Amino acid sequence: MKYNPFSLSGKFILVTGASSGIGKVVALECSKMGANVIITGRNKERLNETFQSLEKNENHLLIVADLSNKENLDSLVLQIPKLDGIVHCAAMLKKVPFKFLNEKSWAETIETNLYAPAILSQLLFKNNKINLNASIVFISSIASKVASFGNISYMASKGAINSLSRGMALELAPKKIRVNTIEPALIKTNLIGSIFSDEDLENYLKKFPLGRFGEPEEVAYAVIYLLSDATSWITGTIITIDGGVTLR
């Protein structure tokens, strides 16, 4: 076999939010690198589309689950094998100006973007479902440090994810479990059209030194890097993938 320090061959990798967007592409690219991929998400039909697109492997697994539902979480943990990697991609973004944020708005964003990945990670750890030398990767956002109108709850949730990942990295290091985070800027997925107007996108694009938005594959390649044995001495790190937009 040709030497490849970034291979995921034989590794069992869980990807949340795999029914669409970055999560879907992360799952596909991990399967191309030889991983046994366990995918989860709320939409059965779209999750099945992802599953059918994975590189053929009898060890792939599809589990429909709402990570904000405790029973779903418990069931998910029971069904999956011991893991070598976890990629937390599930997230939500609802643009609501600060003065209109209510308890429900806060709860929806924080529960999906922070509580769900935090509690899932904790359950997997407590149930001995994470292997020695495993790697956990959180998908955060440059919104954790770049302010924008109407995104305060999302910004807060992603800032909390950054802090969570660093705290977990420290506490799980004695178990040889690495925890890192990726902060993308705007990535071209099927979701951006429902969040931003064409005019907003056109104006925002002018701020990128590299002259374009990111592709989901570019996030997936960074995820593979952090999941692979090539990064066995990297933990508590935040990798920014932003086309240079935070330089300004």
Buried (B, 14 or more C-beta within 10 A) or exposed (E): EEEEEEBBEEBBBBBBBBBBBBBBBBBBBBBBBBBBBBBBBBEEEBBBEBBEEBBEEEEBBBBBBBBBEEEBBEBBBEEBEEBBBBBBBBBBBBEBEEEEBEEEBBEBBBBBBBBBBBBBBEBBBEEEBBBEEBBBBBBBBBBBBBEEEBBBBBBBBBBBBBEBBBEBBEEBEEEEBBBBBBBBBBBBBEBBEEBBEEEEBEEBBEBBEEEEBBBBBBBBBBBBBBBBEBBEEBBBBBBBBBBEBBEE
